[in-house]
Amino acid sequence: MAGNGNNGTNDKPPPSYTGIKTIFIANILEAFYRIYQGIPDKERNYWTLYDTLDGNRALLYNGDNKIIISPQPIFPGHKEHLCALLGWKNVHNLSPRLSSPSICEDIVRPGKFGDIVEDIVRANPGVGLIPYRATKEFYRLTSFFSRKGLKFTLPETVPEDSEFISMYCNSKRGFRHFWNRALGSNTTIPIDIPDGFIVGDKEEAIEAAWWFQQKRKSFVIKLNRGTQGIGIAFFKSSQLPHTEKAFQEEVKAKLNDKLWDQPAIVVEEMIAQDLSVLNGSPSVEFFINSEGQVAPTYGGEQIFAEDRKTFSGFYIHPEATYHPYIQTAFRAGVQFGEELADIGYHGYFDIDLVCGKDNQLYAVESNLRRTGGTHIHDLAVSLLGKNYMGTHHVLGEDIHLPEDKRTSYDKCFKIFKPVLYNKATESGFIFGNPDMLQVNILHGIFIGPTRKKMEEVRRRVNRLIASL
């Protein structure tokens, strides 16, 4: 994978690389490429490129005075437009000429790119280093900088000697463990987790699945560490055999990718979702500061692809913000976060939920990192202020373009000009990450002071797509 390297050709950083408060390291692929080794080649190649590009959404994080280090460059025209819209003056992007699956290893590897990053950290003592995920490679990078005598902070990352905490709690197994530890005996917060089992391997998972089938209950099998719907399999009881041998053969056939040979699998009841309530899948995000204080950041509706497991967007709006389920989830999340803080975690985390047709709210997993809605929230705060959740409708969405609609940022920008975000009306369309067009995804953010106005922007964009 190649970057343009335009920012990495000088031996010393230019004077404009001063006053930097934060360096975001877009290491999404670094966090997941090992998982992709267990899936078919075509799928692996797609998700490898997807994650390489997806990290460029970091441009929307926080505000001014930052550098985004990404495997591939952020499209310059997009960066210039967004910075002009938001009044940012000191935002930069660095990419290596040739990137590997690990952007942190690309920095550590001897060469001009790593030298420039090192010089930037040295020129901005106390700068915050923020990765998408605190990977082993990221810790090697921070150790490398420390040995060089560089001064930096890790505002969203636990110390390396506590790495196990974030790794364990960021797993399906760890979530079930700590949720029960934090809320298992709490009868005042009406959130359950689905009935289920934590098992050692695929064979034991099939045995647990048979337990559900005997009770005529649909179920989900989840790999302990998965992403983007990879490592999640849904099974409807009514569509499966009711004799044990035939059942085992059919389930085993659906778990045939190599990734299912990994240890630690969760098998749990599939909750029948009420899609009329918060799209059936709300989520809430929180931040734990270095003092262990837990605060909600936002809540809203998750948007999924047709398979109901591949994340494709997030919708934040007043009705969601003040919905009883979201308010209940905020209370539960603070309690869950306090448990995480007690063992030393700080940084972002979310809780993904399911609205059941039985009028019950279920917590199904937690991600200990910046999540799929963080950049949408940060952009909205920069545009509209921190109270926007109670006044505006903000939808970030992946629109999968038809194969015959291969296009470019410049062409889209020209065609979408009539619907681009207007500060006066506080409504319109903003590119969330136009680099995703390389995988034929239009990642857009739709904003309006009312649902009606936001949806009108969305409809207009969809009509304009037809003319691409």
N, C-alpha and C positions, 0 to 999 in steps of 0.2 A: 504494500500500500504506500502510496507516495503523497507527500505534501508539497506545496510550492516552495516552502523554505524561504520565502521572501524576507521574513523577519529574522532569519537565522544565518545571514551571510556576513555579518560584521563580527570582528573579534571582540569588540566592546559594545555594550548596549548604548543606544543613543540617549541624550539627556532626557528625552520624554519618558524614559522608563524609570523615572523617579516619582515619588509621591504615591507609590503603589501600596494599597492596603491589603489586597487579597490576590492570591494566585490560585485560580481554579484549575485543577488537573482533571481533564475529561477522560477518566480511565474506565469507562463502561466496559469496553471490550476486555480489558485486562481483568475485570471482575468475573467474566463469564466464559472466556474462550475455552477453558478446560471442560466446562459442561458441554460445549458444542462438539467436543471430540467424540461424544457418544451418540451423535445423530447422523442421519444420511448426508452425503457430501453436498447435495444441492441445497438442503436446508441449512447445513453448516455454513456454506458460502454466503447464503443470503443474510443470516443473522450476524455473521462476522462483519460484513459491510454495513449492515444496519447499525450495529453498535458503534462502529468506527465513526459514523456520521451523526448518530444520535447525541453524542457528547457535546456537539456544537450548540445545543440548547443552553449551555452554560453561559452564553452571552447575555441571557436574560437574568442571571442570578444577581442579587444584591443591586448595587447602584454603580457609581463611577469609581475610578481609581483601581482598576483591576486588570489582570492579565489572564487570558484563557489559554492554557496549553492543551492542544488537541492533536489527535493523530492525523487529521486532515484539516486544512485551513477552513475557517469560516468564510463564506462568500463575502468578498470585500464590499460589494454594493449593499448587501444586507446590513453589515456592521455599520457602514457609514449612515445609512438611512435611519437605523434604530438609534444610534448615538445622537443624531440630529434631532430626532423626535423627542428624546428624553433629556437632551441637554448635557449628555455625557461628553467630557473632554479628554479623558485619560484612560481609554480602554484599548487594549492591545491583544493580539492573537499571535501565538507562536506555534509552529508545527515543524517536525523534523522533515528533512528531504525524503527520507525513507522511513516509514513507521513499521514497527513490529506489533504483535498483539499486546505488548506491554509498553505503554507510553512512559511509565516510570523507568523502565530499563533503558529506554531510548535516551532519557536524560542522563542516567548514570554512565552509560556507555561513553568511552573517551571520544571526543570530537567537538566540533565547533558549536553544535546545538546545545549540548550539555554545558559547555563553557559559558554560553550566553545566559542560560537559566541561572547558573551559579552566580554570575556577575550581577544579575538582577536581584537575587536574594540578598547578596552582600550589600548592594546599593540601597536596599530598603529594609534595614534591620527591624525585626519585630513583625515582618509581613506574615499574614496568615496563609498557611497552605491548606487548601480544602480539596480533597479528592471526592469523586463520586462514591467510591468505596475505599475503605482502609484495607487494602490488599497487602499481601506479604511483600509485593514489589514496592508498594508505597512506603512501607516501613524500611525497606532497604534504602530507598531514596532519602528518607529523613535521617537515617543513620549516616549515610554518605555525607549529607550536608553538615551534620553535627561534627563529624570528624574533620571537616574543613573549617570548623570554627564559625559557621554561619549562625546568625540569630534569627529565629522564626518562631511562630506560634502554631499550634494545632487546635483551632477553636472548635472543630467538630469531630475530633478523632481522639480516642483513648490512647494512653501511652502504649508503647509496643509490648511492655510486660503485662498489659491487660488485654492484649489482642484477642485472647480466647473469649472474653466477655462478649464482644461485638460479634464474633464469628458464631458463637453458640446461640446467642439470643436472636440472631438474624436467620435462624433456620426454622423449619416447620416444627421440629422436635422441641427446640428451645422456646419457641413461642408458646406451645401448649403447656410446657413446664412452668414458665414464669407467669403465664396468665392465671393458672390455677394457684400459684403461690401468691399472686397479688390480689386476686378477686374470687378465688374458689369458695371462700366462706362468707363472701359479702352478699347479703340478701337485699340490700337497698338499691343496688344498681342492676336493673333488669336486662343483663346481657349474658347469654350463654355462649359456650363453644360447642360445636357439633360433637355428638358421641363419636368416639373413635379410639384407635389403637396406634401406638408407636411400635413398629416391628423392626426386626433386624435385617431382613433381606426380602427379595422378591417372592420366594417360596412362602415365607411366613405372611407376606402381604396377601397372597392368594387365599391362604387359610382364613385370614381376618375378613377378607371379602366374602367368603362363603358364609361366615357368621351373619353378615348383613343380608345376604341373599336368602338364607333360611327364614329370616324375619320379613322377607319381601320389602326390604328397604334399599333404595338406590344409594350408591356410595361413590366416593371420590378416592383415588389413589394418588398420593403426592410424594414426589421425591423430596428428600429432606432439603436439598438445595436446588432450586430450579429458577427459571426466569422466562418471561414472555409466553407463558403457557406451556413451555417445554418442561416436561416432568410432571404434568398433571393429566390424569385420565379420568373421564366421567363414565359412569356405568349406571344405566337405568335397569332396575330389577326386572321390569316387565319385558325387556328385550333380551334377557339372558336365560340360558337353560336352567331348569330346576332340578337337574340331577347333578350330583357332585362332580363326577368325572368330566362330563361335557362342559360344565361350568368352568372348571379349572383349566381345561384346554382352551376355551374361548378367551378367558381373561389373560392367560399366559401369552396367547398369540398377540394380544394388543400391547403387551409389555415386552416386545421383542427387540427394541433398540438397546444398544450397549449401555446407555445411561442407566437403565433399570437394574444393572448389575451392581450399582453402588449400594452401600449399606445405609440403613436408617430410612425407613419409609413410613409415612403416615397414611392410615386408611380410616376414613371418617364418613359419617352419614352425609349424603347429598341433601342439602336443604332446598326444598321447593321455594323458589324465589317469587316474591311479589314484585313484578316489574313495574307496577303502577306507583310504587313508593321508592323515590330516590333511585330510580332505574334498577332497583333490586340490589344494588351494590354500592352503598356509600363508603366513604373513607374519610378518616380524620388524621391530621398531621400535628406533630408536637415538636418542641425544641427543649432540650435539657441543657441549661447553661453550666459553666464550670463550677458553680456553687451547688449544683444539684437541683435547682429550681425548674419545675416543669410547667410549660405554658403551651396551650393550643396555638397553632398558627392559622389553620383554616380547615374547613370541612366541605364536602360536596359529594357529587355523584361521579362514580367511575363510568367511563364509556368503554364498552368491549366490542370486539369483532363478533361476527355471527356465531363463532364457536363458544362465546361466553367465557373464554379464558384468556384470550390475547388482548392485553390492554391497548386501547387506542385513543384515550382522551380523558379529560376531566372537566366537570362543569361546576362552577362556584356561583351561587346566587342566594338572594335573601331567604327564599323559601326553604332552601337546604340549610342555610346557616342557623335559622331559628327553629328548624324541625325538631320535635321532641327526640327523635332517634339520634340526631347529631349532638344535641345537648347532652343526652345520656352518654353518648360515646366520648364526649369531651371529659365528662366526669370520670368515666372508666379509664380513659387514657392517661389522665393525670395520676391516678392511683397506680396504673401499670408502669408509668414512667418513673414514679417514685421508687418502685421496686428496682428498676434498671439503674437509677441513680445510686441506690444503696450499694450496688455491687461495682460502681465506678464508671458506668457509661455516661457520656454526655454527647450531645449532637442531636440530629434529627431522627425521628422515627414516625411511622404511621401505623394505623390499625385499619385493616380492610375488613368490611362487614358484609353480611347478607341479611336482607329483609325477608323473613320467612312468611309464607302464606298462612302460617299459624299465628301471625301477629307477634312474633318473637324476633328480637334482634340478636344476631349471632356474630361473634368475632371469629375470623377464620385465619388471619395471619398478620404478621407485623414485619415491616422492612426497616432496618436500622441504617438509614441513609437519607439523603435527599431523594425525593420520590418523583413519580411521573407528573405530579401537579405542582411541584415546587417552583419551577421556572414560570409557570402560568401565574401563580400567586405573586411571585416577586415582580413580574412585569406589571401586574395590575396595581400593586402597591406603588411602584414608580410612577405610573400614569395617573392613578386616581386617589392615592392616599391609603393609609392603613385601614380605614373603615369601609372600604369599597364593598366588602362582603355583604353588608346590610343595605346597599344601595344600587348595585350594578349586577349585571349578568355577564359572566366571563366564561367562555367555553374554549378550551384547547382541544383540537381534534386532528387525528390522522385521517386524511381522505385518500383512499387508495385509488389512484387514477387508472383508467383502462390502459391496457398495453399499447394501444395505438395513440395514446396521449402523452408520449414522451415529450418533455418540455424543459424549459430553463427558467431561472429566476428572472432574468431580464424580460422574457416574454410574458411571464405571469404578472410581473410588476406593472408592465404597460397595460395589460388587459384589465387587471384588477384596480387600476387607478381610481375609477369612480367610487369604489367601495373601501378604499384605504382609510385607516383610522383618522378621524377628524377630532381635534382637541376641543373645538367649539361645541360639538354635539355629544362628545364623549361616547362615540360609537364608531364602528367600522371594523375592518379586517387588518390584522398584522401577521406577517410571516413569523411563525415560531421558530422554524429552522428550515430554511429553503434548501439546505444541503441534502435533506431527505428526498429531494426530487431525483437524486441518483438511484434510489430504489423505488421510484415512481410513487412516492408518498408526498402529498401536499400537507405539511403540518402547519395548520393555521390557527390563529386565535381570534375569536369573534367576540366583540364587546358591544354592549348596549345598556342604557339606563333602565330598560324594561326587557322582559322576555320577548315581547313582540318585536322590538327594534333589533335585538340581537339575532332573532331567528330570521328577520327580513334580510339582514346582512348575509347570513348563512345561505339563504335561498338565492340571493343575487350572485354570490360566489359560485354556487353550484351551477347556476345558469351560465355564468361566464366560462366555467370549465369546458362547457360544450364547444366553445369557440376556440379553444387552444389548438 
